Amino acid sequence: MTYKAVAFDMDGTLLNSQRAILPETIAAIELVTQKGIKVILVTGRHHSVIYPYFHQLQLNTPAICCNGSYLYDFSKQRYFDAHPLSKTQAKLLLNLVNEYRIHTLLYTDSYMTYEVLDDHLAGLFKWIDSLPQALQPKLMKVDSFLDVIDNSKEVFKFATSSHDIPALQAFSKAVEQTGQFECEWSWVNRADVALKGNSKGNGLANWAKSEQMDLQDIVAFGDSYNDISMLKTVGLGIAMGNADDEVKSQVTRVIGDNNQPSIAQELTRLFL
C-alpha cells in the first residue's frame, strides 16, 4: 500500500514526556515530506499551542485543532471549516462545569483562557516560558468565563479536568445526556467537550475530502481515547506503546512508546 499522508496526534504521541519532538522523529518527518507525503497534526490543542511545533517541523498543511472543531491555516493566520459552540451551548456547558466543580480551560477563536491555575497549567506555563518569545502562545487569565463567552467571536472547546475522577465521569455523563456535545477523554483525568460531531476522525475526513484523498491513503498515529475516531477510519491506524489497552485494541499495529524513536522507525519502515 502506498500512503499519501501521515496524521499525528501530539501529546503522548508525537511529543515525548518533556513536550518535545525527538530529533530522530524530526529528521524522519523531513525526509517523508521531501518524498511528497503530506504530514498533518490532528490534536485537541488550540492552534496557538500547536504553532511552535508546526514552525519546528516546517509543515505546509493546516492543523486540525480542538479535536476537529476547526482547521487552522498558519500561513494565512485564519481558521476555516469551523464548527463552534453557540453561545447558548457554551453557557449550558459552563453551568455544568460549575455544578460539578470541574476545572476547565475555555478555547476561543483567539485564545486559551482560564480562571483558576491548576497543576496541569503550571506545567504548561513552564513549557511556554522555555520557548523563544516569538513562539510563546498566549494563555490568558480571565475573571469570568461568562464574559469570555459573551465577548468572543467563537467558542470551540471546554478542556475539562479533575483529580476527582467520579465527579468528572458524572460531569461527562451529564454532558452527553444533553445530546448536544461531543465529550472525548484525552487522558484519565481530562475530558474535552465540543460541539456534537466534532472529532479527530471527522476533522481528518473533512481535510482528506478537500485534498481529494481517500482516508485509506492515510496513516495515523495516536495514543488516547480521542484518537480512536481517526485510528479506526484511516488506512493504517498505529497506537503508541504508552496507549491504554482499549486504544491498542482498535488498531492492527502497536509500536514503542513516545519516549523512544518509535515513530521515526515506523516512518522509515513505511516510506524510506
NORPECOR-V819349 format. One line per field, one symbol per residue. ss: DSSP state (H for helix, E for strand, - for the rest). psi: psi as a letter, one per 30 degrees, with the letter a starting at -180 (. if undefined). A space follows every 10 residues. Layout:
BEGIN
ss=???
psi=???
END
This chain:
BEGIN
ss=----EEEE-- E---E----- --HHHHHHHH HHHH---EEE EE----HHHH HHHHHHH--- --EEEHHH-E EEE----EEE ----E-HHHH HHHHHHHHHH --EEEEEE-- -EEE----HH HHHHHHHHH- --HHH---EE E---HHHHHH H---EEEEEE E---HHHHHH HHHHHHH--- EEEEEEE--E EEEEE----H HHHHHHHHHH ----HHHEEE EE--HHHHHH H----EEEE- ----HHHH-- --EE------ -HHHHHHHHH H-
psi=kjkflkkkld kfdekafghl kkeeeeeeee eeefggkkkk kjlflkeffe eeeeeefhlg llkjlhhgfl kkjeefhlll hkilkleeee eeeeeeeeeg hkklkkjafe lkllekkaee eeeeeeeeff lkeffklkjk klfjeeeeee fkekkekkjl lkfieeeeee eeeeeeffgf lkjkkflfgk kkkakkfjle eeeeeeeeef ghkkffgkkk klfleffeee efflejkkkl fglleeeeff lfkkallfgl heeeeeeeee f.
END
